[in-house]
Amino acid sequence: MVELDRTMAGPQELAVYLEKNPAATAADFDDNTFSFAKRAIKGQRNTEQGGLCVYCEQELSHTAGHVEHIKPRSVFPSLSLAYENLAHSCEGVVNGRFKQHCGHLKDNFVRALEPESGCNRAFGLSTVDGHIVPAASFVGVTEGNLKKDIKILGLNASDLAHARNKWLQEYVNLLKGGVQDPEAFLAIAPFRYILATV
């Protein structure tokens, strides 16, 4: 997961919308009058996320994907328009089928772990097949809840794990070759947050 800084201020368009619509509710998120703010949110979060999906870390353009509610708006309606609860997520497409992983698959489930600083310490990465697994030594969330989060987000969907494994093998080969600056590789690679746990 992208270790998202959730303390950052949202875009000006969101502030303007909230100032003009102080009584806005969760339902207003889908209203046409909110669309200009939603586009700005998507663009700003895309930049903050380094052009990656907040959950699976695949490359994601600023115009693709959707604005994701980290805490589902059906469960936390008061956070529906709060920037700290919004991220940029891919559509979870696998072999042309939508909603196979990430935000849309998650739907209204509340996860035990959210995309924020240090979240990837809870996970390990299998060097065999690119699957994400719970870290043995993580404190604060049970292994069972971490497995549930991985499943809720579909993070081990076969195409996703395969793509992740390809980048993992490249990274491992660089490390074996004694590369002096692995951070330079991670700065441009998709899956960079989870790769950094290797």
C-alpha positions in Angstrom: 0.0 0.0 0.0 1.1 3.5 -0.6 2.2 5.1 2.7 -0.1 8.0 2.3 0.3 11.3 4.2 -3.2 11.8 5.4 -2.5 15.1 7.1 -2.0 17.0 3.9 -4.4 19.8 2.9 -6.9 19.0 0.1 -7.1 21.0 -3.1 -8.6 24.5 -3.3 -11.5 23.2 -5.2 -12.6 21.0 -2.3 -12.2 23.9 0.1 -14.4 26.1 -2.2 -17.0 23.4 -2.5 -17.2 22.9 1.3 -17.4 26.6 1.9 -20.3 27.0 -0.6 -22.0 23.8 0.6 -21.5 23.6 4.4 -24.4 21.2 4.8 -23.1 18.7 2.2 -23.6 15.1 3.0 -22.3 11.7 1.8 -24.9 11.7 -1.0 -23.3 14.9 -2.4 -20.2 13.0 -3.3 -21.9 11.6 -6.4 -23.6 14.9 -7.3 -22.6 16.7 -10.5 -21.8 19.9 -8.5 -19.0 18.0 -6.7 -17.4 16.6 -9.9 -14.9 19.6 -10.2 -13.7 19.0 -6.7 -13.5 15.2 -7.3 -11.3 15.7 -10.3 -9.0 18.0 -8.3 -8.9 15.5 -5.5 -8.0 12.7 -7.9 -5.2 14.7 -9.5 -3.7 15.9 -6.2 -3.8 12.4 -4.6 -2.3 10.9 -7.8 0.6 13.3 -7.4 1.0 12.6 -3.7 0.8 8.9 -4.3 3.6 9.1 -6.9 1.3 8.0 -9.7 0.4 4.7 -8.0 -2.9 3.1 -6.9 -3.2 3.6 -3.1 -3.8 -0.1 -2.5 -2.1 -2.3 -5.1 0.7 0.2 -6.1 0.3 -0.3 -9.9 0.9 2.7 -12.0 -2.2 4.9 -12.3 -2.6 8.0 -14.4 -4.3 11.1 -12.9 -7.3 10.6 -15.2 -7.8 6.9 -14.6 -9.3 5.1 -11.6 -11.6 6.7 -9.0 -11.6 8.7 -5.8 -11.7 6.1 -3.0 -13.1 6.4 0.5 -10.5 4.8 2.8 -13.1 4.4 5.5 -16.3 3.5 3.6 -18.8 6.4 3.4 -21.7 4.0 4.2 -20.2 3.4 7.6 -18.5 6.7 8.2 -20.7 9.3 6.3 -19.2 12.2 8.2 -15.9 11.5 6.4 -17.3 11.3 2.9 -15.9 14.7 1.9 -12.9 14.8 4.2 -9.6 14.9 2.3 -7.8 12.7 4.9 -10.3 9.9 4.0 -9.9 10.1 0.3 -7.3 8.4 -2.0 -6.8 7.5 -5.6 -7.5 3.9 -6.5 -7.4 1.9 -9.7 -10.5 0.1 -11.0 -9.1 -3.3 -10.2 -9.1 -4.6 -13.8 -7.9 -8.1 -14.4 -8.3 -9.6 -17.9 -10.8 -7.0 -18.8 -13.0 -7.6 -15.7 -13.5 -4.7 -13.3 -13.6 -4.8 -9.5 -11.1 -7.7 -9.1 -9.0 -5.9 -6.6 -8.6 -2.6 -4.7 -11.3 0.0 -3.9 -14.3 -1.3 -5.8 -13.7 -4.8 -4.6 -13.3 -3.5 -1.0 -16.7 -2.0 -1.3 -18.1 -1.2 2.2 -15.7 -3.3 4.3 -13.8 -1.7 7.0 -10.2 -2.8 7.0 -7.9 -3.3 10.0 -5.0 -1.4 8.4 -5.2 1.7 6.3 -2.8 3.3 3.8 -0.7 5.5 6.0 2.9 5.9 7.3 4.4 2.6 8.3 1.5 0.4 7.1 3.8 -1.8 5.0 5.6 -3.1 8.1 2.5 -5.3 8.6 3.2 -7.1 5.3 5.9 -9.2 3.8 6.5 -10.1 0.1 7.0 -13.7 -1.1 10.1 -13.8 -3.2 8.7 -17.0 -4.8 5.5 -15.6 -6.4 5.0 -12.0 -5.4 2.2 -12.7 -3.0 1.7 -10.3 -0.1 1.7 -12.1 3.3 1.2 -10.8 6.9 4.5 -10.0 8.6 5.2 -12.2 11.5 6.4 -9.5 13.9 3.9 -6.7 13.3 2.2 -5.4 16.5 -1.2 -3.8 16.5 -3.2 -5.9 14.0 -3.7 -9.7 14.2 -2.5 -12.0 11.4 -6.0 -13.0 10.8 -7.1 -9.4 10.2 -4.1 -8.7 7.9 -5.1 -11.8 5.9 -8.6 -10.5 5.7 -7.4 -7.1 4.5 -5.3 -8.7 1.8 -8.4 -10.7 0.7 -10.8 -7.7 0.9 -8.5 -5.7 -1.4 -7.7 -8.7 -3.7 -4.0 -7.9 -3.4 -3.0 -11.4 -4.4 -5.1 -11.5 -7.6 -3.0 -13.6 -10.0 -2.3 -10.9 -12.6 -1.4 -8.5 -9.8 0.9 -10.9 -8.0 2.5 -11.8 -11.3 3.3 -8.2 -12.2 4.5 -7.5 -8.7 6.8 -10.6 -8.9 8.3 -9.4 -12.1 9.4 -6.1 -10.5 10.5 -8.0 -7.3 12.8 -10.2 -9.3 14.3 -7.1 -11.0 14.8 -5.5 -7.6 16.4 -8.6 -6.1 18.7 -8.9 -9.1 19.8 -5.3 -8.6 20.5 -6.0 -4.9 22.4 -9.2 -5.7 24.5 -7.2 -8.2 25.6 -4.8 -5.4 23.8 -1.8 -6.8 24.8 1.2 -4.7 21.5 3.1 -4.8 18.5 0.8 -4.6 16.4 3.9 -3.7 16.8 5.2 -7.2 15.2 2.0 -8.6 12.4 2.2 -6.0 11.8 5.9 -6.8 10.5 5.0 -10.2 9.2 1.4 -9.8 5.5 0.5 -9.3 5.0 -1.5 -6.1 7.8 0.6 -4.5 6.4 0.6 -1.0 6.0 -3.2 -0.8 9.3 -3.8 -2.6 11.0 -1.7 0.1 10.1 -4.3 2.7 12.3 -6.9 1.0 
